[in-house]
């Protein structure tokens, strides 16, 4: 599965990932995988991972960085749109994903998603 990190806490080694299938969010914790001491994900990173369901929670396993900070503005864009959720007359808002990805990285993403 491919996803975008919406939130991460480097000190606690936790992250929340928005998944490509638009299903429930996936959670990543340090107990799920072993990371190098200085390596962890930031909000906006595109990651590839295996997904499993533990009880009712989606868990990301074996994550790998695909593109660093490609969606860095996505968490803030979601926060800005959050106040529209309760408005009964509003329709869904499309939040543009302004990826800063060059052609080579875009090809790598497409290849990774087909794997």
Residue frames as qw, qx, qy, qz and C-alpha x, y, z in Angstrom:
[[0.000, 0.891, 0.453, 0.000, 0.00, 0.00, 0.00],
 [0.364, 0.305, -0.022, 0.880, 1.07, 3.59, -0.63],
 [0.282, -0.831, -0.474, 0.065, 0.16, 6.41, 1.75],
 [0.204, 0.660, -0.144, 0.709, 0.97, 9.92, 2.90],
 [0.440, -0.279, -0.609, 0.598, 2.08, 10.60, 6.46],
 [0.159, -0.812, -0.332, -0.452, -0.41, 13.05, 7.97],
 [0.426, -0.822, 0.234, -0.296, 1.17, 13.26, 11.41],
 [0.823, 0.105, -0.465, 0.310, 4.30, 11.94, 13.04],
 [0.484, -0.837, 0.215, -0.135, 6.00, 12.14, 16.40],
 [0.598, 0.543, -0.552, 0.206, 9.70, 11.47, 15.99],
 [0.142, -0.499, 0.688, -0.507, 10.39, 11.23, 19.72],
 [0.705, -0.068, 0.555, -0.436, 7.65, 8.59, 20.28],
 [0.045, -0.212, 0.877, 0.430, 8.26, 7.01, 16.86],
 [0.380, 0.481, 0.755, -0.231, 4.58, 7.12, 15.87],
 [0.089, 0.173, -0.411, -0.891, 2.81, 8.15, 12.68],
 [0.549, 0.479, 0.566, -0.385, -0.64, 8.30, 11.12],
 [0.157, -0.170, 0.692, 0.684, -0.88, 7.48, 7.41],
 [0.615, 0.460, 0.142, -0.625, -3.62, 8.37, 4.90],
 [0.550, -0.056, 0.799, 0.237, -3.91, 5.29, 2.65],
 [0.094, 0.187, -0.584, -0.784, -4.28, 5.19, -1.12],
 [0.136, -0.339, -0.898, -0.246, -7.45, 3.08, -0.86],
 [0.261, -0.410, -0.031, -0.873, -9.16, 5.95, 1.03],
 [0.681, -0.422, -0.596, -0.049, -10.09, 3.52, 3.80],
 [0.585, -0.803, -0.087, 0.077, -9.34, 3.97, 7.48],
 [0.101, 0.865, -0.468, 0.151, -6.07, 5.62, 8.44],
 [0.894, 0.017, -0.379, 0.238, -3.12, 3.34, 9.20],
 [0.430, -0.867, 0.228, -0.112, -1.09, 3.70, 12.38],
 [0.748, 0.369, -0.421, 0.357, 2.63, 3.14, 12.69],
 [0.543, -0.804, 0.201, -0.133, 4.39, 2.71, 16.03],
 [0.107, 0.696, -0.707, 0.056, 7.97, 1.89, 16.91],
 [0.583, -0.205, 0.758, -0.209, 6.92, -1.47, 18.32],
 [0.828, 0.465, 0.196, -0.243, 5.65, -2.40, 14.84],
 [0.790, 0.522, -0.092, 0.309, 9.03, -2.03, 13.19],
 [0.636, -0.529, 0.049, 0.559, 12.63, -1.31, 14.09],
 [0.390, 0.901, 0.044, 0.184, 13.97, 1.97, 12.72],
 [0.608, 0.228, -0.238, 0.722, 17.47, 3.36, 12.61],
 [0.335, -0.530, -0.445, 0.640, 17.98, 5.82, 15.49],
 [0.042, -0.406, 0.062, 0.911, 17.97, 8.87, 13.20],
 [0.145, -0.072, -0.690, -0.705, 15.44, 7.74, 10.59],
 [0.208, 0.482, 0.771, -0.361, 11.72, 8.36, 10.84],
 [0.209, 0.535, 0.603, 0.553, 9.00, 9.89, 8.71],
 [0.014, 0.236, 0.194, -0.952, 7.75, 13.48, 8.58],
 [0.449, 0.622, 0.497, -0.406, 4.29, 14.75, 7.71],
 [0.457, 0.751, -0.187, -0.438, 3.97, 14.81, 3.92],
 [0.121, -0.423, 0.863, 0.247, 6.26, 11.86, 3.25],
 [0.842, 0.190, -0.240, -0.445, 4.94, 9.32, 0.76],
 [0.303, -0.415, 0.848, -0.133, 5.56, 5.82, 2.11],
 [0.728, 0.083, -0.578, -0.360, 5.00, 2.28, 0.92],
 [0.289, -0.327, 0.766, -0.471, 4.07, -0.32, 3.52],
 [0.348, -0.202, -0.901, -0.165, 2.34, -3.58, 4.23],
 [0.437, -0.317, 0.162, -0.826, -0.97, -3.19, 6.00],
 [0.346, -0.188, -0.916, 0.077, -2.56, -5.49, 8.54],
 [0.491, -0.561, -0.126, -0.654, -5.67, -5.20, 10.66],
 [0.321, 0.009, -0.805, 0.499, -5.17, -5.76, 14.36],
 [0.096, 0.500, 0.683, -0.524, -8.56, -5.92, 16.11],
 [0.355, 0.820, 0.447, -0.029, -10.24, -2.91, 14.45],
 [0.103, -0.883, 0.216, 0.403, -7.09, -0.88, 13.74],
 [0.796, 0.572, -0.057, 0.191, -5.11, -0.72, 10.51],
 [0.570, -0.689, 0.300, 0.332, -1.40, -1.05, 11.22],
 [0.551, 0.770, -0.320, -0.030, 1.41, -0.12, 8.83],
 [0.838, -0.370, 0.340, 0.212, 4.27, -2.63, 8.76],
 [0.690, -0.021, 0.413, 0.594, 7.67, -2.55, 7.05],
 [0.272, 0.927, 0.178, -0.188, 7.37, 1.08, 5.87],
 [0.625, -0.010, 0.302, 0.720, 9.71, 2.44, 3.23],
 [0.071, 0.707, 0.032, -0.703, 10.12, 6.04, 2.16],
 [0.614, 0.513, 0.512, 0.313, 9.07, 6.62, -1.47],
 [0.281, 0.629, 0.108, 0.716, 9.21, 10.43, -1.72],
 [0.377, -0.331, -0.477, 0.721, 10.27, 12.74, 1.08],
 [0.030, 0.512, 0.292, -0.807, 7.86, 15.62, 1.91],
 [0.099, 0.233, 0.692, 0.676, 5.95, 15.30, -1.36],
 [0.272, -0.678, -0.552, -0.402, 2.72, 16.30, 0.35],
 [0.351, -0.049, -0.485, 0.799, 4.14, 18.61, 3.00],
 [0.232, -0.112, 0.052, -0.965, 1.16, 20.98, 2.77],
 [0.491, -0.280, -0.732, -0.380, -1.50, 18.28, 3.03],
 [0.375, -0.396, -0.720, 0.429, -1.84, 18.16, 6.86],
 [0.020, -0.293, -0.200, 0.935, -2.33, 21.95, 7.03],
 [0.329, -0.049, -0.495, -0.802, -4.82, 21.87, 4.13],
 [0.459, -0.358, -0.808, -0.094, -6.86, 19.24, 5.99],
 [0.258, -0.396, -0.545, 0.692, -6.82, 21.36, 9.17],
 [0.103, 0.154, -0.101, -0.977, -8.02, 24.40, 7.22],
 [0.450, -0.132, -0.603, -0.646, -10.94, 22.44, 5.77],
 [0.234, -0.177, -0.904, 0.312, -11.94, 20.77, 9.06],
 [0.188, 0.265, 0.428, -0.843, -14.40, 23.50, 10.04],
 [0.492, 0.158, -0.386, -0.764, -16.54, 22.67, 6.98],
 [0.175, -0.017, -0.984, -0.009, -17.25, 19.12, 8.16],
 [0.066, 0.410, 0.780, -0.468, -20.29, 20.10, 10.23],
 [0.283, 0.348, -0.075, -0.891, -21.79, 22.52, 7.71],
 [0.593, 0.294, 0.731, -0.165, -24.93, 20.76, 6.38],
 [0.566, 0.767, 0.151, -0.260, -25.10, 22.74, 3.14],
 [0.028, 0.735, -0.605, -0.307, -21.48, 22.25, 2.08],
 [0.956, 0.259, -0.114, -0.073, -20.47, 19.57, -0.34],
 [0.864, -0.253, 0.132, 0.415, -17.19, 17.73, -0.25],
 [0.084, 0.936, -0.274, -0.203, -14.11, 19.85, -0.79],
 [0.905, 0.288, -0.065, 0.306, -11.29, 18.68, -2.98],
 [0.404, -0.834, 0.270, 0.262, -7.92, 19.41, -1.43],
 [0.675, 0.675, -0.295, 0.025, -5.26, 19.71, -4.11],
 [0.848, -0.378, 0.218, 0.301, -2.24, 17.53, -3.57],
 [0.351, 0.903, -0.249, -0.011, 0.58, 19.70, -4.82],
 [0.916, -0.211, 0.170, 0.297, 3.28, 17.11, -5.03],
 [0.084, 0.884, -0.414, -0.199, 6.77, 18.41, -5.54],
 [0.806, -0.108, 0.561, 0.155, 7.89, 15.39, -7.48],
 [0.147, 0.581, -0.551, -0.581, 10.16, 15.36, -10.49],
 [0.781, 0.284, -0.341, -0.439, 9.51, 13.00, -13.42],
 [0.433, 0.293, -0.837, 0.159, 12.00, 10.37, -12.16],
 [0.172, -0.055, 0.756, -0.629, 10.39, 10.26, -8.70],
 [0.680, 0.190, 0.103, -0.701, 6.92, 10.08, -10.26],
 [0.712, 0.291, -0.595, -0.234, 7.98, 7.07, -12.31],
 [0.210, 0.215, -0.867, 0.398, 9.41, 5.46, -9.15],
 [0.447, 0.028, 0.512, -0.733, 6.07, 5.96, -7.36],
 [0.776, 0.251, -0.171, -0.553, 4.15, 4.37, -10.21],
 [0.580, 0.294, -0.759, 0.021, 6.53, 1.41, -10.30],
 [0.005, -0.154, 0.803, -0.576, 6.33, 0.98, -6.50],
 [0.584, 0.081, 0.329, -0.738, 2.52, 1.07, -6.50],
 [0.798, 0.266, -0.370, -0.394, 2.39, -1.70, -9.10],
 [0.301, 0.358, -0.855, 0.222, 4.73, -3.93, -7.04]]
